[in-house]
Amino acid sequence: MGKIPMLETDEGPLTEAPAIMEYLETKYPANPLYPAEPYARARVIQIMRIMELYVEAPVHPLVGKWFGRDVPDHVVANARPAAEKGLAALERITSFAPYIAGDSFAFADIVAFHCLTLGNRLTMQYLDWNMLDAIPGLNTWYQMLSERDSTSRILADIAAAS
C-alpha cells in the first residue's frame, strides 16, 4: 500500500499505526507508551483519535496541492473551520504537564506530533494559519518535542526532502 508508518521487525514488516503501537507496547513492556491506569490510557487514545480524525484529517486533502492536483474550493474553505473545531475539542482534554496527556511521554505525543507536523505545514502554506497558535501551550509542547533526538531527526529529514 506504500503506507507510512511502516516498521521493520525481526518477524516482518508492520503497517498501520494501531498495529505498530500494539506491537511496541507488547514487545517492550519496560518502556510503556500507554498509561497503566485505565482512564489515563483511554484519554491517550482519545487524544490520538481527535488528532487523527478532527485535526489532521480536515486539512489532509490539501496534500493534493503539493502534487499539483486541484483541490475543490469547498474542501479548502472547510479545512480550517473543521480543524479549529477539532483543536477546540483537543484543548478541552489536554494538560501539557509537560506532555500532551500529562507527566509522561505517551503515544498521544507521537501521534499529535505527527499530525501537527503535517497539518501545520499544510495550513501554513495554503491557509496562512499556524495551527500551533490555536491552543495555549501547544506551541511550547511542540517545540519541546522537536528537541527530542528522534523528532529532531524526523524534522531534519522532512526539511531535506522539501
Rosetta constraint file for C-alpha pairs under 8 A:
AtomPair CA 3 CA 15 HARMONIC 6.62 0.50
AtomPair CA 3 CA 16 HARMONIC 7.55 0.50
AtomPair CA 4 CA 15 HARMONIC 7.06 0.50
AtomPair CA 4 CA 16 HARMONIC 7.57 0.50
AtomPair CA 5 CA 15 HARMONIC 6.00 0.50
AtomPair CA 5 CA 16 HARMONIC 6.45 0.50
AtomPair CA 5 CA 17 HARMONIC 6.40 0.50
AtomPair CA 6 CA 13 HARMONIC 6.86 0.50
AtomPair CA 6 CA 14 HARMONIC 5.62 0.50
AtomPair CA 6 CA 15 HARMONIC 4.54 0.50
AtomPair CA 6 CA 16 HARMONIC 7.10 0.50
AtomPair CA 6 CA 20 HARMONIC 7.88 0.50
AtomPair CA 7 CA 13 HARMONIC 5.58 0.50
AtomPair CA 7 CA 14 HARMONIC 5.12 0.50
AtomPair CA 7 CA 15 HARMONIC 6.45 0.50
AtomPair CA 7 CA 20 HARMONIC 6.96 0.50
AtomPair CA 8 CA 12 HARMONIC 6.01 0.50
AtomPair CA 8 CA 13 HARMONIC 4.41 0.50
AtomPair CA 8 CA 14 HARMONIC 6.43 0.50
AtomPair CA 9 CA 13 HARMONIC 5.67 0.50
AtomPair CA 9 CA 14 HARMONIC 7.34 0.50
AtomPair CA 14 CA 19 HARMONIC 7.13 0.50
AtomPair CA 14 CA 20 HARMONIC 6.30 0.50
AtomPair CA 15 CA 19 HARMONIC 6.87 0.50
AtomPair CA 15 CA 20 HARMONIC 6.60 0.50
AtomPair CA 16 CA 20 HARMONIC 6.36 0.50
AtomPair CA 17 CA 21 HARMONIC 6.01 0.50
AtomPair CA 18 CA 22 HARMONIC 6.09 0.50
AtomPair CA 19 CA 23 HARMONIC 6.11 0.50
AtomPair CA 20 CA 24 HARMONIC 6.16 0.50
AtomPair CA 21 CA 25 HARMONIC 6.02 0.50
AtomPair CA 21 CA 107 HARMONIC 7.62 0.50
AtomPair CA 22 CA 26 HARMONIC 6.13 0.50
AtomPair CA 23 CA 27 HARMONIC 5.80 0.50
AtomPair CA 24 CA 28 HARMONIC 5.74 0.50
AtomPair CA 24 CA 29 HARMONIC 7.99 0.50
AtomPair CA 25 CA 29 HARMONIC 5.76 0.50
AtomPair CA 25 CA 31 HARMONIC 7.62 0.50
AtomPair CA 25 CA 32 HARMONIC 5.81 0.50
AtomPair CA 25 CA 33 HARMONIC 6.65 0.50
AtomPair CA 25 CA 34 HARMONIC 7.48 0.50
AtomPair CA 28 CA 32 HARMONIC 7.06 0.50
AtomPair CA 32 CA 106 HARMONIC 7.79 0.50
AtomPair CA 33 CA 105 HARMONIC 6.75 0.50
AtomPair CA 33 CA 106 HARMONIC 4.33 0.50
AtomPair CA 33 CA 107 HARMONIC 5.35 0.50
AtomPair CA 34 CA 41 HARMONIC 5.61 0.50
AtomPair CA 34 CA 44 HARMONIC 7.09 0.50
AtomPair CA 34 CA 106 HARMONIC 5.80 0.50
AtomPair CA 34 CA 107 HARMONIC 6.41 0.50
AtomPair CA 35 CA 40 HARMONIC 5.85 0.50
AtomPair CA 35 CA 41 HARMONIC 4.86 0.50
AtomPair CA 35 CA 44 HARMONIC 7.85 0.50
AtomPair CA 35 CA 106 HARMONIC 7.54 0.50
AtomPair CA 36 CA 40 HARMONIC 7.49 0.50
AtomPair CA 36 CA 41 HARMONIC 6.53 0.50
AtomPair CA 37 CA 41 HARMONIC 6.08 0.50
AtomPair CA 38 CA 42 HARMONIC 6.13 0.50
AtomPair CA 39 CA 43 HARMONIC 6.21 0.50
AtomPair CA 40 CA 44 HARMONIC 6.38 0.50
AtomPair CA 40 CA 101 HARMONIC 8.00 0.50
AtomPair CA 41 CA 45 HARMONIC 6.44 0.50
AtomPair CA 42 CA 46 HARMONIC 6.04 0.50
AtomPair CA 43 CA 47 HARMONIC 6.12 0.50
AtomPair CA 43 CA 93 HARMONIC 7.87 0.50
AtomPair CA 43 CA 101 HARMONIC 7.23 0.50
AtomPair CA 44 CA 48 HARMONIC 6.29 0.50
AtomPair CA 44 CA 101 HARMONIC 6.19 0.50
AtomPair CA 44 CA 106 HARMONIC 7.31 0.50
AtomPair CA 44 CA 107 HARMONIC 6.98 0.50
AtomPair CA 44 CA 108 HARMONIC 5.23 0.50
AtomPair CA 45 CA 49 HARMONIC 6.23 0.50
AtomPair CA 45 CA 108 HARMONIC 6.84 0.50
AtomPair CA 46 CA 50 HARMONIC 6.19 0.50
AtomPair CA 47 CA 51 HARMONIC 6.11 0.50
AtomPair CA 47 CA 90 HARMONIC 6.71 0.50
AtomPair CA 47 CA 93 HARMONIC 7.53 0.50
AtomPair CA 47 CA 94 HARMONIC 7.70 0.50
AtomPair CA 47 CA 101 HARMONIC 7.73 0.50
AtomPair CA 47 CA 108 HARMONIC 6.01 0.50
AtomPair CA 47 CA 112 HARMONIC 7.79 0.50
AtomPair CA 48 CA 52 HARMONIC 6.20 0.50
AtomPair CA 48 CA 107 HARMONIC 7.61 0.50
AtomPair CA 48 CA 108 HARMONIC 5.17 0.50
AtomPair CA 48 CA 111 HARMONIC 5.86 0.50
AtomPair CA 48 CA 112 HARMONIC 6.53 0.50
AtomPair CA 49 CA 53 HARMONIC 5.80 0.50
AtomPair CA 49 CA 54 HARMONIC 7.76 0.50
AtomPair CA 50 CA 54 HARMONIC 5.20 0.50
AtomPair CA 50 CA 55 HARMONIC 6.56 0.50
AtomPair CA 50 CA 86 HARMONIC 6.47 0.50
AtomPair CA 50 CA 89 HARMONIC 7.46 0.50
AtomPair CA 50 CA 90 HARMONIC 6.60 0.50
AtomPair CA 51 CA 55 HARMONIC 4.89 0.50
AtomPair CA 51 CA 56 HARMONIC 6.05 0.50
AtomPair CA 51 CA 86 HARMONIC 7.34 0.50
AtomPair CA 51 CA 87 HARMONIC 7.99 0.50
AtomPair CA 51 CA 90 HARMONIC 7.51 0.50
AtomPair CA 51 CA 111 HARMONIC 7.24 0.50
AtomPair CA 51 CA 112 HARMONIC 5.82 0.50
AtomPair CA 51 CA 115 HARMONIC 6.41 0.50
AtomPair CA 52 CA 56 HARMONIC 5.33 0.50
AtomPair CA 52 CA 57 HARMONIC 6.01 0.50
AtomPair CA 52 CA 111 HARMONIC 7.66 0.50
AtomPair CA 52 CA 112 HARMONIC 7.88 0.50
AtomPair CA 52 CA 115 HARMONIC 6.57 0.50
AtomPair CA 53 CA 57 HARMONIC 5.19 0.50
AtomPair CA 53 CA 58 HARMONIC 7.59 0.50
AtomPair CA 54 CA 58 HARMONIC 6.40 0.50
AtomPair CA 54 CA 82 HARMONIC 6.96 0.50
AtomPair CA 54 CA 83 HARMONIC 5.91 0.50
AtomPair CA 54 CA 85 HARMONIC 7.33 0.50
AtomPair CA 54 CA 86 HARMONIC 4.44 0.50
AtomPair CA 54 CA 87 HARMONIC 7.54 0.50
AtomPair CA 55 CA 59 HARMONIC 7.35 0.50
AtomPair CA 55 CA 82 HARMONIC 7.49 0.50
AtomPair CA 55 CA 83 HARMONIC 4.54 0.50
AtomPair CA 55 CA 84 HARMONIC 7.32 0.50
AtomPair CA 55 CA 85 HARMONIC 7.90 0.50
AtomPair CA 55 CA 86 HARMONIC 4.96 0.50
AtomPair CA 55 CA 87 HARMONIC 6.11 0.50
AtomPair CA 55 CA 115 HARMONIC 7.47 0.50
AtomPair CA 55 CA 119 HARMONIC 7.63 0.50
AtomPair CA 56 CA 60 HARMONIC 5.91 0.50
AtomPair CA 56 CA 83 HARMONIC 7.03 0.50
AtomPair CA 56 CA 115 HARMONIC 5.38 0.50
AtomPair CA 56 CA 116 HARMONIC 6.97 0.50
AtomPair CA 56 CA 118 HARMONIC 7.62 0.50
AtomPair CA 56 CA 119 HARMONIC 5.38 0.50
AtomPair CA 57 CA 61 HARMONIC 7.54 0.50
AtomPair CA 57 CA 83 HARMONIC 7.96 0.50
AtomPair CA 58 CA 78 HARMONIC 7.56 0.50
AtomPair CA 58 CA 79 HARMONIC 4.98 0.50
AtomPair CA 58 CA 80 HARMONIC 7.51 0.50
AtomPair CA 58 CA 82 HARMONIC 5.97 0.50
AtomPair CA 58 CA 83 HARMONIC 5.76 0.50
AtomPair CA 59 CA 76 HARMONIC 7.86 0.50
AtomPair CA 59 CA 79 HARMONIC 4.98 0.50
AtomPair CA 59 CA 80 HARMONIC 7.11 0.50
AtomPair CA 59 CA 83 HARMONIC 6.92 0.50
AtomPair CA 59 CA 119 HARMONIC 6.13 0.50
AtomPair CA 59 CA 122 HARMONIC 6.98 0.50
AtomPair CA 59 CA 123 HARMONIC 7.11 0.50
AtomPair CA 60 CA 119 HARMONIC 6.73 0.50
AtomPair CA 60 CA 122 HARMONIC 7.70 0.50
AtomPair CA 61 CA 71 HARMONIC 7.23 0.50
AtomPair CA 61 CA 75 HARMONIC 7.45 0.50
AtomPair CA 62 CA 66 HARMONIC 7.59 0.50
AtomPair CA 62 CA 71 HARMONIC 6.75 0.50
AtomPair CA 62 CA 76 HARMONIC 7.04 0.50
AtomPair CA 62 CA 122 HARMONIC 6.43 0.50
AtomPair CA 62 CA 126 HARMONIC 7.57 0.50
AtomPair CA 63 CA 67 HARMONIC 7.19 0.50
AtomPair CA 63 CA 122 HARMONIC 7.01 0.50
AtomPair CA 64 CA 68 HARMONIC 6.46 0.50
AtomPair CA 64 CA 69 HARMONIC 5.04 0.50
AtomPair CA 64 CA 70 HARMONIC 6.97 0.50
AtomPair CA 64 CA 71 HARMONIC 6.55 0.50
AtomPair CA 65 CA 69 HARMONIC 5.21 0.50
AtomPair CA 65 CA 70 HARMONIC 6.53 0.50
AtomPair CA 65 CA 71 HARMONIC 6.68 0.50
AtomPair CA 71 CA 75 HARMONIC 6.71 0.50
AtomPair CA 71 CA 76 HARMONIC 6.89 0.50
AtomPair CA 72 CA 76 HARMONIC 6.56 0.50
AtomPair CA 73 CA 77 HARMONIC 6.01 0.50
AtomPair CA 74 CA 78 HARMONIC 5.99 0.50
AtomPair CA 75 CA 79 HARMONIC 6.13 0.50
AtomPair CA 76 CA 80 HARMONIC 7.76 0.50
AtomPair CA 77 CA 81 HARMONIC 7.84 0.50
AtomPair CA 78 CA 82 HARMONIC 6.01 0.50
AtomPair CA 79 CA 83 HARMONIC 6.09 0.50
AtomPair CA 80 CA 84 HARMONIC 5.91 0.50
AtomPair CA 80 CA 123 HARMONIC 7.79 0.50
AtomPair CA 80 CA 127 HARMONIC 7.59 0.50
AtomPair CA 81 CA 85 HARMONIC 6.26 0.50
AtomPair CA 82 CA 86 HARMONIC 6.47 0.50
AtomPair CA 83 CA 87 HARMONIC 6.10 0.50
AtomPair CA 84 CA 88 HARMONIC 6.10 0.50
AtomPair CA 84 CA 134 HARMONIC 7.60 0.50
AtomPair CA 85 CA 89 HARMONIC 6.44 0.50
AtomPair CA 86 CA 90 HARMONIC 6.19 0.50
AtomPair CA 87 CA 91 HARMONIC 6.03 0.50
AtomPair CA 87 CA 134 HARMONIC 7.02 0.50
AtomPair CA 87 CA 135 HARMONIC 7.24 0.50
AtomPair CA 88 CA 92 HARMONIC 6.56 0.50
AtomPair CA 88 CA 135 HARMONIC 7.75 0.50
AtomPair CA 89 CA 93 HARMONIC 7.02 0.50
AtomPair CA 90 CA 94 HARMONIC 6.13 0.50
AtomPair CA 91 CA 135 HARMONIC 6.15 0.50
AtomPair CA 93 CA 101 HARMONIC 7.99 0.50
AtomPair CA 94 CA 100 HARMONIC 5.54 0.50
AtomPair CA 94 CA 101 HARMONIC 5.61 0.50
AtomPair CA 94 CA 102 HARMONIC 7.71 0.50
AtomPair CA 95 CA 99 HARMONIC 7.21 0.50
AtomPair CA 95 CA 100 HARMONIC 5.73 0.50
AtomPair CA 95 CA 101 HARMONIC 5.71 0.50
AtomPair CA 95 CA 102 HARMONIC 5.70 0.50
AtomPair CA 96 CA 100 HARMONIC 4.53 0.50
AtomPair CA 96 CA 101 HARMONIC 6.51 0.50
AtomPair CA 96 CA 102 HARMONIC 6.07 0.50
AtomPair CA 96 CA 103 HARMONIC 7.92 0.50
AtomPair CA 96 CA 137 HARMONIC 6.53 0.50
AtomPair CA 96 CA 138 HARMONIC 7.58 0.50
AtomPair CA 96 CA 141 HARMONIC 6.64 0.50
AtomPair CA 97 CA 101 HARMONIC 7.35 0.50
AtomPair CA 97 CA 102 HARMONIC 4.77 0.50
AtomPair CA 97 CA 103 HARMONIC 5.19 0.50
AtomPair CA 98 CA 102 HARMONIC 6.26 0.50
AtomPair CA 98 CA 103 HARMONIC 5.68 0.50
AtomPair CA 98 CA 104 HARMONIC 7.81 0.50
AtomPair CA 98 CA 141 HARMONIC 7.04 0.50
AtomPair CA 99 CA 103 HARMONIC 5.73 0.50
AtomPair CA 99 CA 104 HARMONIC 6.19 0.50
AtomPair CA 99 CA 105 HARMONIC 5.92 0.50
AtomPair CA 99 CA 106 HARMONIC 7.89 0.50
AtomPair CA 99 CA 109 HARMONIC 6.81 0.50
AtomPair CA 99 CA 141 HARMONIC 6.77 0.50
AtomPair CA 100 CA 108 HARMONIC 6.88 0.50
AtomPair CA 100 CA 109 HARMONIC 5.94 0.50
AtomPair CA 100 CA 141 HARMONIC 7.29 0.50
AtomPair CA 101 CA 106 HARMONIC 7.48 0.50
AtomPair CA 101 CA 108 HARMONIC 6.86 0.50
AtomPair CA 101 CA 109 HARMONIC 7.62 0.50
AtomPair CA 105 CA 109 HARMONIC 6.40 0.50
AtomPair CA 106 CA 110 HARMONIC 6.93 0.50
AtomPair CA 107 CA 111 HARMONIC 6.19 0.50
AtomPair CA 108 CA 112 HARMONIC 5.88 0.50
AtomPair CA 109 CA 113 HARMONIC 5.87 0.50
AtomPair CA 110 CA 114 HARMONIC 6.24 0.50
AtomPair CA 111 CA 115 HARMONIC 6.10 0.50
AtomPair CA 112 CA 116 HARMONIC 5.96 0.50
AtomPair CA 113 CA 117 HARMONIC 5.92 0.50
AtomPair CA 113 CA 142 HARMONIC 6.83 0.50
AtomPair CA 113 CA 145 HARMONIC 7.56 0.50
AtomPair CA 114 CA 118 HARMONIC 6.37 0.50
AtomPair CA 115 CA 119 HARMONIC 5.72 0.50
AtomPair CA 116 CA 120 HARMONIC 5.34 0.50
AtomPair CA 116 CA 121 HARMONIC 7.97 0.50
AtomPair CA 116 CA 131 HARMONIC 7.59 0.50
AtomPair CA 116 CA 132 HARMONIC 7.72 0.50
AtomPair CA 117 CA 121 HARMONIC 6.27 0.50
AtomPair CA 118 CA 122 HARMONIC 6.44 0.50
AtomPair CA 119 CA 123 HARMONIC 6.18 0.50
AtomPair CA 119 CA 131 HARMONIC 7.80 0.50
AtomPair CA 120 CA 124 HARMONIC 5.78 0.50
AtomPair CA 120 CA 129 HARMONIC 7.84 0.50
AtomPair CA 120 CA 130 HARMONIC 6.17 0.50
AtomPair CA 120 CA 131 HARMONIC 5.66 0.50
AtomPair CA 120 CA 132 HARMONIC 7.30 0.50
AtomPair CA 121 CA 125 HARMONIC 6.12 0.50
AtomPair CA 122 CA 126 HARMONIC 5.89 0.50
AtomPair CA 122 CA 127 HARMONIC 7.49 0.50
AtomPair CA 123 CA 127 HARMONIC 4.77 0.50
AtomPair CA 123 CA 128 HARMONIC 6.08 0.50
AtomPair CA 123 CA 129 HARMONIC 5.33 0.50
AtomPair CA 123 CA 130 HARMONIC 6.52 0.50
AtomPair CA 123 CA 131 HARMONIC 7.13 0.50
AtomPair CA 124 CA 128 HARMONIC 4.61 0.50
AtomPair CA 124 CA 129 HARMONIC 4.94 0.50
AtomPair CA 124 CA 130 HARMONIC 5.57 0.50
AtomPair CA 124 CA 131 HARMONIC 7.98 0.50
AtomPair CA 125 CA 129 HARMONIC 8.00 0.50
AtomPair CA 130 CA 134 HARMONIC 7.51 0.50
AtomPair CA 132 CA 138 HARMONIC 5.66 0.50
AtomPair CA 132 CA 139 HARMONIC 4.89 0.50
AtomPair CA 132 CA 142 HARMONIC 7.74 0.50
AtomPair CA 133 CA 138 HARMONIC 6.97 0.50
AtomPair CA 133 CA 139 HARMONIC 6.27 0.50
AtomPair CA 134 CA 138 HARMONIC 7.56 0.50
AtomPair CA 135 CA 139 HARMONIC 7.82 0.50
AtomPair CA 137 CA 141 HARMONIC 6.07 0.50
AtomPair CA 138 CA 142 HARMONIC 6.06 0.50
AtomPair CA 139 CA 143 HARMONIC 6.13 0.50
AtomPair CA 140 CA 144 HARMONIC 6.18 0.50
AtomPair CA 141 CA 145 HARMONIC 6.25 0.50
AtomPair CA 142 CA 146 HARMONIC 6.03 0.50
AtomPair CA 143 CA 147 HARMONIC 6.53 0.50
AtomPair CA 144 CA 148 HARMONIC 7.20 0.50
AtomPair CA 145 CA 151 HARMONIC 6.65 0.50
AtomPair CA 146 CA 151 HARMONIC 5.38 0.50
AtomPair CA 146 CA 152 HARMONIC 5.33 0.50
AtomPair CA 146 CA 155 HARMONIC 7.57 0.50
AtomPair CA 147 CA 151 HARMONIC 6.82 0.50
AtomPair CA 147 CA 152 HARMONIC 5.67 0.50
AtomPair CA 148 CA 152 HARMONIC 5.90 0.50
AtomPair CA 149 CA 153 HARMONIC 6.27 0.50
AtomPair CA 150 CA 154 HARMONIC 6.45 0.50
AtomPair CA 151 CA 155 HARMONIC 6.11 0.50
AtomPair CA 152 CA 156 HARMONIC 6.12 0.50
AtomPair CA 153 CA 157 HARMONIC 6.18 0.50
AtomPair CA 154 CA 158 HARMONIC 6.24 0.50
AtomPair CA 155 CA 159 HARMONIC 6.14 0.50
AtomPair CA 156 CA 160 HARMONIC 6.12 0.50
AtomPair CA 157 CA 161 HARMONIC 6.19 0.50
AtomPair CA 158 CA 162 HARMONIC 6.17 0.50
